[in-house]
Amino acid sequence: MRRTYLGEFEELVLLMIAILDGRAYGVTVSQEIEQQTGRVVTFGAVHNTLIRLEEKGFVTSELGGATTERGGRRKRLFKVTTLGKNALADIQQLRNKLWTLMPDDTLKLSGL
Amino acid sequence: MNTPQPPRWAKTLLRWLHPENTLEEVEGDLDELYADAFERFGRSKALVRYLLNVLSVLPPFVRRRRSKRKYEPSFSLSPDMLKNYFKIAWRNIVRQKAYSILNIAGLSIGMACSILILLWVQNELSYDRFHARSGQLFRLTCSAGDFKTAVSAAGMARGLQSQLPQIKRSVRISKLNAMLFEVGEKKVEETRVFYADSNFLEVFSFPLLEGNAATALKDPGAILITEETAKKYYGTSNAVGKTIRVNNNENFTIAGILANSPANSHLQFDVIIPMKTMAKWNSDLQTDTWNNFNFYTYLELDAKTAESVSAQQRLSQQIAKLFKSRGQDIQLDFTLQLLTDIHLHSNLQIDLPGHGNIQYVNIFLVVAIFILVVACINFMNLATARSERRAKEVGLRKVVGANRYQLVFQFLGESLIFSFLSLVIAIGIVYMLLPIFKMLTEKTLTIHLLDGKLLISLIGIAILTGLLSGSYPALFLSGFAPVKVLKGKLRVAGGNLLFRNALVVTQFVVAIVLLVGTAVVYKQLDFIKKRNLGFDKSNLIYLPMNGELAGKQQALKASLTQNPLTENFTVISGLPTNHETGTIDVVWDGQTAKNQVVFPSFDVDENFLKVFKAQVLAGRGFDKAFSGDSANYMINEKAMQIMGMNIGNAVGKRLTFGETKGTIIGVVKDFHFKSLQYAMEPLVLRLNKWGGLVMVRTTAGNNEQTIKALEKINQKLNPAFPFTFGFLDKDLDNLYRNEQHMGSIFNLFAGLAIFISCLGLYGLSAFMAEQRTKEIGVRKVLGATVAGVVGLLSQDFLKLIIIAIVIASPIAWYAMNKWLQGFAYQTTLDWWVIALAAILATGIALFTISFQSIKAALMNPVKSLRSE
């Protein structure tokens, strides 16, 4: 199977969407990243990545219903597709495999 | 609680620059983030973050979401649309059967015509192109003033080749000979026989099926025959080494079997004999003369000379110089005629028979295009006339989102379906008509559908026809404004009507020009046939003196005299059809400069004037009573004029013709001894001392008995040779075969062009009648007569036809005058020919319209008005 390429930040955003499980949109994703990793990112970076992930077919989006919040502006909610889930699973699996291949002292040397 | 709001200017900036399709969600998200940051870090930090965030979603940093529309417009080539187009096209064809039949019939007949003509043209253009080096092969031709011939002298081929390095190879061919061939009991006189130099097969690419090409024509006792000839004599093509007896006096061994001469070769042969055989008795060949012009010389030039016209001109000048340097004082011009030009571009005398004419090729190409255009016009006309029926469909398609290109595509596609359907039918028609067409043209035409080139050109014709005929309806129909169309009334625009009328006029212009053409061709043929040749050509039967007859002239004359049926005879040197010999070596009394005009000569006996019923203007004919006549001459009027004499003083003048000195004893009224394509030439008549052929004048009704009598004489005196005879008037008619073919082909295509035009007119008149049903109903109720209504309906078309006549007349006049100029003797192009064609076209058109107009006029007004 051809491995799908996912950048580091893309992977991060995709994971956040998966974590948020249906509540993911620009604001929640940004906040979650800040909360979980401590990284402060510009909204533009998140926005662009979301669009790119959708173009790649890892997520789908649809506009939520209009609410009285935020001046009646609709949110764009994101969901992970099967392709996205598989991609995440693949990455996870690969990491696990590589970790098991690592000799024990390597870990110790790294000072963890 | 009031949520904190970011500054308005930043928001304005965002709204202004951020992509529109993501603005809503981004604006909301940014507001939310601002409010969150405001709560957590305070106003200033929230503002900094907000501004950074806004900046990050402005171009060029922002990524644009590709707009995804709710409804994808259907791609015009998507399978669903294609299916729909086909369905609609098919429904249209089926629903309007009469209209479809008219359309397809017109188009397929038009295409069939074009295909037939193209086959013919292709055949004409393919002549002599099968030779491997056809681009480098030239024929040496020479001309003395207006007398242009295809022949050259026997010694020239080798002489020129040795002195001019541009000439790589040369080969001579004798004129065609008739010889008697004999194998066992089988005796046939073959006419397609010539002598050829030994390198004939090297220069020309005629395949040798059996035998050795390098040596086949070297041995004087050898002979080459074609496969067909071999089968005729031996029943098998495996005949190498067998013997064949020629002219009842010499046996030849068959050295090889040639493939049958291709139909598209100007050299047509059944038997080829080595030139060495001829050299045994022919003095031209023995002396390598540069004086007697009796052979066809073909030269292979090097590639450089063959490519450049100026190099060829230089070469022919060099040839003329060489010719002069051999002490020849006659002024001759030499030209090099490209092998592939011989068939179509040759108008030389003393040439091999069976030439085509480039003029006819061009004329027929134009006719083919015209007929196709007429058929396309039909289609356009009917399609636009019927456009109202499809207007609603166009409107609806537009309303649901079709753009103009899709509609144009649809209608062009539909006309392509029509044209390809027609192509299939046309190919069927071609297969059916091919035998008839072959008979008309006397050509071996074949259609190989699997031949890639032909297939491509056929498909090309279909596509061209489809696009041409579909273009106007497509542009016209697709231009409808949906609102107007769907509201109901669509007035057919005046411009459209004008265009349709112009198309009808064009059709009839073509039809009338073709009609006039046919009439003029026939009139000219008739003129030639009926023209007084200067002698009575009817009831003249001739018997060539073959074999032993030549040696038994006295006995022959005696037997002919004995029978009252054959007693009226004369012995002449050749037929007055295409007379071939001539000389410029003529000296007469009172001559001021050396003669440069070719004087043909004709050897006749004392009975000639009586048998041919030729007229003597001055002096007398040859007569047995005068013993010195063998050195005397008769001349024709033309010769008299050239020599600057008149009827009063010509007789008694001295004349030296060739080597023989003599006296002019009589002047004969001009009679034709060549095709009427050539103007009258001077002629010298000599007393026949050697033979040639016997011409017998019979009386009407006695022909068969005379032939029997001649056969008996032949059997008695010349038992080894089969009896051959001919009618002079038939031979004369055969001179105009080419013109006759052209006439019949023209006739066929003129008829078809008119038929196709009428198909269109029929459809159009049906449509007009239908449109005016109510008007006619009202008129009838108010008292209009049937004749009045018919007149009303015919009037419109009549106007168009009159315009067509006005346009066509000068075109036809000009074109036919041009054609007639090719003849030295022309019929007059009378105004009534054009008038007749015009009346005929009008009559046919009115007849066609009458079907619909009478039907419309007879309709019960109650029926047509009931629904109102």
Interface residues (C-beta under 8 A of the other chain):
Chain A: Y25 G26 V27 S30 Q31 T42 F43 G44 A45 H47 N48 I51 R52 E54 E55 L63 E69 R70 G71 R73 R74 K75 R76
Chain B: T22 E24 E25 V26 E27 G28 D29 L30 D31 E32 L33 D36 L52 N53 L55 S56 V57 F61 V62 R63 R64 R65 R66
